[in-house]
Amino acid sequence: MSEYQQLAPSKVLHIRNLPEECTEMDLRTLASQHGEVHRVLFMSRKHQAFIEFTSLEDSARMLAATEATPIRLGTRTLIAQYSNKPEISAPESRDGEGGSRPYN
């Protein structure tokens, strides 16, 4: 049983194992192949991100895709699981990293 199955489905996916060269735009482009992206919380220093889709179906579609065929970005295989949060709601940080922004 994979880790994500232990968490309840959510519109938000937690993505780990991001490569150094990964950008927020890379994540938006990747995620938008699976559905409409509402927000991205990109934490480059931690090699992690949260991607909030507009629907549960879209997040489930991306998660199923990563389970069926692991997604490689650069030299790393991404690890995806449902977040334990129903939506992204993080304040802007002082160093400019970690803000949640709508995708318009």
C-alpha positions in Angstrom: 0.0 0.0 0.0 1.5 3.4 -1.0 1.7 6.3 1.4 -1.0 8.4 -0.3 -3.7 5.8 0.3 -3.4 6.4 4.0 -4.6 9.9 3.6 -8.1 11.0 2.6 -8.5 12.3 -1.0 -7.8 16.1 -1.3 -7.7 18.7 -4.1 -4.1 19.3 -2.8 -1.2 17.1 -3.7 2.1 17.1 -1.8 5.0 16.7 -4.2 8.4 15.7 -2.9 11.9 14.9 -4.2 12.0 17.9 -6.6 15.4 18.4 -8.3 17.4 21.6 -7.7 16.7 22.9 -11.2 12.9 22.6 -10.8 10.9 25.8 -11.1 7.4 26.6 -10.2 6.6 26.9 -13.9 7.8 23.3 -14.4 5.4 22.2 -11.8 2.5 24.2 -13.2 3.1 22.8 -16.7 3.4 19.2 -15.4 0.2 19.5 -13.2 -1.9 21.3 -15.8 -1.6 18.1 -18.0 -3.9 16.4 -15.4 -6.3 19.2 -14.7 -6.9 22.8 -13.8 -4.4 24.1 -11.3 -5.7 26.6 -8.7 -2.6 27.3 -6.6 1.0 26.2 -6.2 3.1 26.5 -3.0 6.6 25.9 -4.1 9.3 25.3 -1.5 12.5 25.0 -3.6 14.9 24.8 -0.6 13.0 21.9 0.8 12.6 20.2 -2.7 8.8 20.1 -2.1 5.6 21.7 -3.3 1.9 21.6 -2.8 -0.3 21.8 -5.9 -4.0 22.6 -5.4 -6.3 21.6 -8.2 -9.8 23.1 -8.8 -11.3 19.6 -8.3 -10.7 16.4 -6.5 -11.0 14.5 -9.8 -8.0 16.5 -11.2 -5.8 15.8 -8.2 -6.8 12.1 -8.3 -6.0 12.0 -12.0 -2.4 13.3 -11.4 -1.9 11.0 -8.5 -3.1 8.0 -10.5 -0.7 9.0 -13.3 2.2 9.1 -10.9 1.3 5.7 -9.6 0.9 4.2 -13.1 4.1 5.8 -14.5 6.5 7.5 -12.1 7.1 11.0 -13.2 10.8 12.0 -13.6 11.8 15.6 -13.5 15.5 16.1 -14.2 17.3 13.3 -12.5 14.7 12.6 -9.8 11.5 10.6 -9.6 8.8 12.7 -8.0 6.9 11.4 -5.0 3.2 12.5 -4.9 0.6 12.0 -2.2 -2.6 13.6 -1.1 -2.1 16.5 1.3 -3.8 16.4 4.7 -5.0 19.9 4.0 -8.2 20.6 1.9 -6.6 23.8 0.4 -3.4 25.7 0.3 -3.5 28.6 2.8 0.0 29.7 3.6 1.0 33.3 4.3 3.7 34.9 2.2 7.1 34.4 3.8 9.6 37.1 4.4 12.2 35.6 2.1 9.8 35.5 -0.9 9.6 31.7 -0.9 6.5 29.8 0.0 3.7 32.1 -1.0 0.5 30.6 -2.4 -0.6 32.3 -5.6 -3.7 31.6 -7.7 -3.0 30.4 -11.2 -4.7 32.7 -13.6 
